[in-house]
Amino acid sequence: MGFRLKHASFTNISLVIICICVVKMIVSPELFMALNILLGIALWSISSRKDKQISNVLPGSQLYFAWGVLAIVIGALYHTGYEVLRTSYYWMHGVTSLLCGAIIARRYEKKVIIKSLVIAHFIISLICFWSFFTSGSLSFNSIRVAFRSEMEALEFIFPIYLFYIKEKGASLFKPALNYTILFIFIIRIVLGLSRTVIIAVAIGVCIYMLFDKNKLTVRGASATFTIFIVIGFAALGMFFISPEATAGYWGKVGNVFNEVEITGNFSSYGEALGNWRVYENYCATVQWKEYSTLRKIIGEGFGTLIKTQYMPTTWATTDFYELGAIPLLHNGFLTLLCVGGVTGVGCYVFPFVNGLRYAWQRRTRDVKSAVCLAILLIMMLLNTYVVRGLFGEDLNITWGILVSMYVYSLQEGKE
């Protein structure tokens, strides 16, 4: 029979998301990863056969799922069972996000899902503010730790939420509550001190404005303009509250373009640690170039580690420190290149490219869903380039739900 959630209130799904977020805040990343994979398996197993059809997920993602199975087989030839299992967890996170999202998208109305996600992350934001006010510190690290919980999810929900504030008849809440939530989200994004999230949100807002420019009413333009005004005042206020935090943040911003490079000269521990992301990229490209032709194409499968000559002392308590290698880079594409070769990167990118094509082809059925799907896909590609994306330690359940919701909407042709 499978379970039925169609008539459940948005409170139920909000509570589930809040529980997931709170559990993530209090348990270790390894335990959280295992719990969410088990949750995904359980949800999948009790769902109806119709709901869990593989065709329900993002078009083309089946290829990424199949590649994961191949990577397990290849990895078994090069690595131990434990090593293969450890890396397969990172792959399973993306799979779980998409499969669970597909099930939820078919069981709930679109407005219920959006409303649930917004409420859930609004409550998480309030928890973050409480953590900040009770910490008694205004240092860079204290502010960042207090506001970073589930920040990646907020970067995806924020541009989507704009559609439901501006458009008449689609508003989720009363205007006062809508703009209160929007204000809290903006302040949290700024105080999270994450360059990646701030840049991603800015790109998402720009895409929103670009696609919607023909419908951008005076009210919509004013709301969008207000967003940037609030961000500016929040940044200015942060400077007066904590000059140390602001100096630390702008120092990292000034280095943002250097960190996406893949070449460099690292002859000492200090040079490597001083620009760790570039050093990671450099090590990955050197390792891939040393592969044989076959391994450049298919990689060494799950269990592959990226060898580094220098290791930060923060890794000293892990097995990786002794091995002189790391399982994940910040750049998810280079991780995939070492693990799965050109094939792995291609199988990962294909669903995104195919999803964009799908959104373009079906835009006449539901323009808003097509635009929102495009925003989410582009933002996750950016996220993969700088902070691992779907192949990593974080379960992007919010992204998976939103993407699956808009795919389903375009399949059914529903607003």
Beta strands, then each sheet from edge to edge (+ up, - down):
strand 1: 306-307
strand 2: 325-326
sheet 1: 1+ 2-
end
